[in-house]
Structure formats: C-alpha cells, structure tokens
Amino acid sequence: MTLHYSFQVGGLRCHTLEGGLQRLDGGAMFGVVPRTLWKARIEPDKRNRIPLAMRCVLVEHDDGLVLIDTALGNKEDARFLDIYGVENQGLEGATQLEDALASAGFLPRDVKWVINTHLHFDHAGGNTTMDPDLENDPRRHVRPTFPHATYVVQRGELEFARHTNERTRASYLPHNFEPIASAGRWRLLDGEVEVLPGISVRLTPGHVPFHQAVLLQDRGEAALFVGDLFPTTAHLPLPWIMGYDVEPLRTLESKRAILNEAVAAGWRLIFEHDPKVIMGTPVKDGKTVVLHDTSPVPEPGNMISG
C-alpha cells in the first residue's frame, strides 16, 4: 500500500495519510443492518471483524501544516492490539502514520495544527507518544507527538471524554488527551468556527455528542473529512448507522443534513475508515445517493496524486 495520496482543494495542497489498519466487529459497525446485507459490502474475518483504515489528512496551509486526526499511536499493549486487529507499526520503531507523514515529505516537528474530529483512540491515539527516553518508566510517560502543534477539538468533546460511563469508557483513553492539556496545547472550540482560512469545522453529532467534521474550502472547491459520520462508503445510506453511536437518531439527522449540503454544493467526502476508497463526490440517483469520481487506495507503484 502507498502510504499517502496527494490531492488539491483549490490552492490547498492536501495528502491523505494511511495511519494503519484495525479490525472491528462487523455487527457493531453496522448496528441494526442485517449481516447478510453488510457482508456483501465488506467481508468479515473468522472473528466477524471487518478491516478498517485509520486515514488522516494533512493540509499544507499558509499558517502551518495541519493534520486532521492522528490514528492510534504507539501506547497500547499486545492484548489491545490483538483484540482490535491493529496493524500500524512503521519502520525503525516509528508508527505507520509517522512513515506516511515522512512519505509526504514531513516530520512530526513540522506539524503546527492538529484537529481531532473526536477523541476516540483510533482518531486521537497518535496525539501523544511514548517518550523514547523513558520507555522503561513504569509510569509509561507520554508526551505530545507533535512538539510544535496546537491541538484543536470541541470543548464539549474534551469534557465528554473526561466524564465517561460504562458505555463510553473503552473508547476514551486519557493518555491520548490529558498530556495535551498538561502541556497547555489545547485550543477548545465552541461550535462551528473557521479554524484557519479555508479550514472550518461542522458539528455532526450522533457518534458522540460533539463530533465534528472538517471542511476544506478554496477557490470554489470543497472537501469534507467526515470522521465517523460516514466511517466507510457502505455507511452512505441514512439508516446504516454504527452500533457504536451513542445518539443514533442524531447521527441520522447529521447524515441527512451533510449529504444534502454535499450533493447541492458538489463537495467531495473523504472517508477515514474505508479500506478501499479514499474519497468521492456524492450524487443523487433517484432516492439514493451514490459516489462518483471515487479515488481508490493506491497500490504500490500506482500514481499517488489526484
């Protein structure tokens, strides 16, 4: 697999970064959708898990390099990695995200902004990293992965992550976000704002109450990084909603609103978890929405720009 794919949104030079692979239960990923239907779209393994990318987006912006979501990181133990079928190791002790970043020509110290759609471990785990100088420290000391970056998330999402219950606790791991707070590096948002010129966030509640999608706009073009609103292309139908979503009826309305706007405005949608498709343009086809102009995950040796 090629680790990055380059594309333009107007004058914004962008790259998707393949941060690794995880495998989650197919039934949980599709909620009330019968197995016979979702299996036709994504084949499960013997443990009923489906492969899911951990795709991030990098934007070359005049105000500094912007990274949207950070994949899993390097802090979890072998049992965790086995349960979730994680494959995210890079070369020489790096993570696959760090290798993908390098393949696009950058290092972690070059990143100036990190925007999290939300703080689940597969979206924010790479926010922090094990300090290599303290690898054997029993406290498992961690630090921000991107030493010069400001980290951006909804204020409500950070509070939601800090006050978990039996339903939400497994997805929010404090070592992914509290070291950012300790370092004084959070920029907390209250609603829909323009983070930087041409980069804004849209509230898309449902998966979690303060989930946000990230909209890139320049020179009349737009692309939306949808996070877990549409985790894969198979989730385009409105009722195909994850069992993981804490407010599925709000997910339904968020999906409806975003699809209507995306179709009307001609936005591209960038998919974080689809193992085969990076992005596409949603188009109305009767009562359904289909994707046109899709960009598949490139194989080694194929072109990596679009």
C-alpha positions as CSV (number, residue, x, y, z in Angstrom):
1,M,0.0,0.0,0.0
2,T,1.1,3.5,-0.8
3,L,1.1,5.5,2.5
4,H,0.0,8.8,1.1
5,Y,-2.3,10.2,-1.6
6,S,-2.0,13.8,-2.7
7,F,-4.8,16.0,-4.0
8,Q,-5.8,19.6,-4.3
9,V,-8.7,21.6,-2.9
10,G,-8.4,24.8,-4.9
11,G,-5.0,26.1,-3.9
12,L,-4.7,23.9,-0.8
13,R,-2.2,21.1,-1.3
14,C,-3.5,18.1,0.7
15,H,-2.5,14.5,1.4
16,T,-4.3,11.6,2.9
17,L,-2.0,9.6,5.2
18,E,-2.6,5.9,5.8
19,G,-2.2,5.5,9.6
20,G,-2.7,1.8,9.8
21,L,-5.4,-0.8,9.9
22,Q,-7.7,-2.0,12.7
23,R,-10.5,-4.6,12.7
24,L,-13.8,-4.1,14.5
25,D,-16.8,-6.3,14.8
26,G,-18.9,-6.0,11.7
27,G,-22.2,-6.2,13.6
28,A,-21.1,-3.3,15.8
29,M,-20.0,-1.3,12.8
30,F,-23.4,-1.6,11.1
31,G,-25.8,-1.7,14.0
32,V,-29.3,-2.9,13.0
33,V,-28.3,-3.6,9.4
34,P,-28.5,-7.4,8.9
35,R,-25.3,-9.3,8.4
36,T,-26.3,-10.6,5.0
37,L,-26.5,-7.0,3.7
38,W,-23.3,-5.5,5.2
39,K,-21.3,-8.7,4.4
40,A,-21.9,-8.0,0.7
41,R,-20.1,-4.7,1.1
42,I,-17.2,-5.7,3.5
43,E,-16.1,-9.3,4.1
44,P,-15.5,-10.1,7.8
45,D,-12.7,-12.4,9.1
46,K,-13.2,-15.5,11.2
47,R,-13.8,-13.4,14.3
48,N,-16.5,-11.4,12.5
49,R,-14.3,-8.3,12.3
50,I,-14.0,-6.1,9.2
51,P,-10.9,-4.3,8.1
52,L,-10.9,-0.5,8.7
53,A,-8.3,2.1,7.7
54,M,-7.1,4.7,10.0
55,R,-6.8,7.5,7.5
56,C,-5.7,11.0,8.4
57,V,-5.5,14.2,6.3
58,L,-2.5,16.6,6.0
59,V,-3.0,20.1,4.7
60,E,-0.2,22.4,3.5
61,H,-1.6,25.7,4.7
62,D,0.0,29.2,4.7
63,D,-0.5,29.3,8.5
64,G,1.3,26.0,9.0
65,L,1.0,22.3,8.4
66,V,-2.4,21.0,9.5
67,L,-3.0,17.3,10.5
68,I,-6.6,16.1,10.9
69,D,-6.9,13.1,13.2
70,T,-3.9,11.1,14.3
71,A,-4.8,7.3,14.1
72,L,-3.9,5.0,17.0
73,G,-0.3,5.9,18.1
74,N,2.1,3.6,19.9
75,K,1.0,3.3,23.5
76,E,-1.3,0.2,23.6
77,D,-0.3,-3.2,24.7
78,A,-0.2,-6.5,22.8
79,R,-3.6,-7.6,24.1
80,F,-5.3,-4.4,22.9
81,L,-3.6,-4.7,19.5
82,D,-4.8,-8.3,19.2
83,I,-8.4,-7.5,20.2
84,Y,-8.7,-4.8,17.6
85,G,-6.5,-6.5,15.0
86,V,-4.2,-3.5,14.8
87,E,-1.5,-3.2,12.1
88,N,0.2,0.2,12.5
89,Q,3.9,-0.4,13.0
90,G,6.2,1.6,10.9
91,L,9.9,1.3,10.2
92,E,12.6,1.5,12.9
93,G,10.2,2.0,15.8
94,A,8.0,4.6,14.2
95,T,4.3,4.3,13.7
96,Q,2.8,3.9,10.2
97,L,1.4,7.4,10.5
98,E,4.9,8.8,11.0
99,D,6.1,6.8,8.0
100,A,3.2,8.2,6.0
101,L,4.0,11.7,7.1
102,A,7.6,11.1,6.0
103,S,6.5,9.8,2.6
104,A,4.7,13.1,2.1
105,G,8.0,14.9,2.9
106,F,7.4,16.0,6.6
107,L,8.3,15.2,10.2
108,P,6.2,15.4,13.3
109,R,8.0,18.6,14.3
110,D,6.7,20.3,11.1
111,V,3.1,20.0,12.1
112,K,1.7,23.2,13.5
113,W,-2.0,22.3,14.0
114,V,-3.8,19.0,14.9
115,I,-7.6,18.9,14.5
116,N,-9.4,16.0,16.1
117,T,-12.8,15.0,14.9
118,H,-13.3,13.5,18.3
119,L,-11.1,11.8,20.9
120,H,-11.7,8.0,20.4
121,F,-8.5,6.0,20.5
122,D,-8.4,5.4,16.7
123,H,-8.7,9.1,15.9
124,A,-6.7,10.7,18.7
125,G,-4.3,8.0,19.8
126,G,-1.5,9.5,17.8
127,N,-1.9,12.8,19.6
128,T,0.7,11.6,22.1
129,T,3.6,9.2,22.1
130,M,5.7,7.2,24.4
131,D,8.8,9.3,25.3
132,P,11.7,7.1,24.0
133,D,13.9,8.4,26.8
134,L,11.5,7.0,29.3
135,E,10.4,3.8,27.5
136,N,11.0,1.6,30.6
137,D,9.5,4.1,33.1
138,P,6.7,2.2,35.0
139,R,4.6,5.4,34.7
140,R,4.6,5.0,30.9
141,H,5.3,8.7,30.5
142,V,3.9,10.1,27.3
143,R,4.2,13.5,25.6
144,P,2.6,15.3,22.6
145,T,3.7,13.6,19.4
146,F,3.8,16.9,17.5
147,P,6.0,19.2,19.6
148,H,5.2,22.5,17.9
149,A,1.5,21.9,17.3
150,T,-1.7,23.4,18.7
151,Y,-4.3,20.7,19.1
152,V,-8.0,21.6,18.3
153,V,-11.2,19.9,19.4
154,Q,-14.6,20.8,20.6
155,R,-14.7,21.9,24.3
156,G,-17.7,19.6,24.8
157,E,-15.9,16.6,23.4
158,L,-13.0,17.0,25.8
159,E,-15.5,17.2,28.7
160,F,-17.4,14.2,27.3
161,A,-14.1,12.2,27.1
162,R,-13.3,13.1,30.7
163,H,-16.6,12.0,32.1
164,T,-17.2,8.6,30.7
165,N,-19.6,5.9,31.7
166,E,-19.8,2.1,31.2
167,R,-21.0,2.7,27.6
168,T,-18.2,5.1,26.6
169,R,-15.2,4.4,28.7
170,A,-13.5,1.9,26.5
171,S,-13.1,4.4,23.6
172,Y,-11.6,7.3,25.6
173,L,-8.1,6.7,26.9
174,P,-6.8,9.6,29.0
175,H,-3.2,9.2,27.8
176,N,-4.4,10.4,24.4
177,F,-5.6,13.8,25.5
178,E,-4.6,14.7,29.1
179,P,-0.9,15.1,28.2
180,I,-2.0,17.7,25.7
181,A,-3.9,19.6,28.5
182,S,-0.9,19.3,30.8
183,A,1.3,20.9,28.1
184,G,-1.2,23.7,27.6
185,R,-1.7,22.8,24.0
186,W,-5.5,22.6,23.5
187,R,-7.4,25.1,21.6
188,L,-11.0,24.4,22.5
189,L,-13.8,25.3,20.2
190,D,-17.4,26.1,21.0
191,G,-19.5,25.2,17.9
192,E,-18.8,25.7,14.2
193,V,-15.9,28.0,13.5
194,E,-13.2,28.7,10.9
195,V,-10.1,27.3,12.5
196,L,-7.8,28.8,9.8
197,P,-8.7,30.5,6.5
198,G,-10.3,27.8,4.3
199,I,-10.5,25.2,7.2
200,S,-13.6,25.1,9.2
201,V,-15.4,22.6,11.4
202,R,-19.0,21.4,11.1
203,L,-20.8,19.9,14.1
204,T,-22.1,16.4,13.2
205,P,-23.4,14.9,16.5
206,G,-24.5,11.3,16.9
207,H,-21.5,9.1,17.0
208,V,-20.6,11.2,20.0
209,P,-22.4,14.4,21.0
210,F,-19.6,16.8,19.9
211,H,-18.3,15.0,16.9
212,Q,-17.0,17.4,14.2
213,A,-16.3,17.1,10.5
214,V,-13.6,19.2,8.9
215,L,-14.4,21.2,5.8
216,L,-11.6,22.3,3.4
217,Q,-12.6,25.1,1.0
218,D,-10.6,27.1,-1.5
219,R,-11.3,28.8,-4.9
220,G,-14.8,27.3,-5.2
221,E,-13.8,23.7,-4.3
222,A,-14.5,21.9,-1.1
223,A,-13.8,18.5,0.5
224,L,-15.2,17.3,3.9
225,F,-13.3,14.9,6.1
226,V,-16.3,13.1,7.6
227,G,-14.7,11.2,10.5
228,D,-17.1,8.7,12.0
229,L,-20.2,10.3,10.5
230,F,-19.7,8.1,7.4
231,P,-16.9,5.8,8.5
232,T,-16.9,3.9,5.2
233,T,-18.6,4.3,1.8
234,A,-21.0,1.5,2.9
235,H,-22.4,3.9,5.5
236,L,-23.8,6.3,2.9
237,P,-27.4,5.1,3.3
238,L,-29.1,7.1,6.0
239,P,-30.1,4.1,8.2
240,W,-26.7,2.4,8.0
241,I,-25.5,3.6,11.4
242,M,-22.9,2.1,13.7
243,G,-23.9,0.4,16.9
244,Y,-21.1,2.3,18.5
245,D,-23.0,5.6,18.1
246,V,-24.3,7.0,21.4
247,E,-27.0,9.0,19.8
248,P,-28.0,7.2,16.6
249,L,-31.1,9.3,15.8
250,R,-28.9,12.4,15.9
251,T,-26.5,10.6,13.6
252,L,-29.4,10.1,11.2
253,E,-30.1,13.8,11.1
254,S,-26.5,14.7,10.8
255,K,-26.0,12.4,7.9
256,R,-29.1,13.8,6.2
257,A,-28.0,17.4,6.6
258,I,-24.4,16.8,5.4
259,L,-25.4,14.7,2.4
260,N,-28.0,17.3,1.3
261,E,-25.4,20.0,1.5
262,A,-22.6,18.0,0.0
263,V,-24.8,17.0,-3.0
264,A,-26.0,20.5,-3.5
265,A,-22.5,22.1,-3.3
266,G,-20.5,19.3,-5.0
267,W,-18.3,18.6,-2.0
268,R,-16.0,15.6,-2.1
269,L,-16.2,13.4,1.0
270,I,-13.0,11.9,2.5
271,F,-13.5,8.6,4.3
272,E,-11.4,7.9,7.4
273,H,-12.1,4.1,7.7
274,D,-12.9,2.8,4.3
275,P,-10.2,0.2,3.4
276,K,-10.5,0.6,-0.3
277,V,-11.9,4.1,-1.1
278,I,-10.3,7.4,-0.1
279,M,-12.9,9.9,-1.3
280,G,-15.7,10.5,-3.7
281,T,-18.4,13.0,-4.7
282,P,-21.9,12.2,-3.6
283,V,-24.6,12.5,-6.3
284,K,-28.3,11.9,-6.1
285,D,-29.6,8.9,-8.0
286,G,-33.3,8.8,-7.6
287,K,-34.0,8.4,-3.9
288,T,-30.5,7.2,-3.1
289,V,-27.0,8.8,-3.0
290,V,-24.1,7.3,-4.9
291,L,-20.5,8.2,-5.1
292,H,-18.9,9.5,-8.3
293,D,-15.3,10.2,-9.1
294,T,-14.0,7.9,-6.4
295,S,-10.3,7.8,-5.5
296,P,-9.3,4.2,-4.6
297,V,-6.5,3.5,-2.1
298,P,-3.4,3.3,-4.4
299,E,-1.3,0.2,-4.6
300,P,2.5,0.4,-4.7
301,G,3.7,1.7,-8.0
302,N,0.4,3.5,-8.8
303,M,0.0,7.2,-9.0
304,I,-0.4,8.9,-5.7
305,S,-1.9,12.2,-6.7
306,G,-5.3,13.3,-7.9
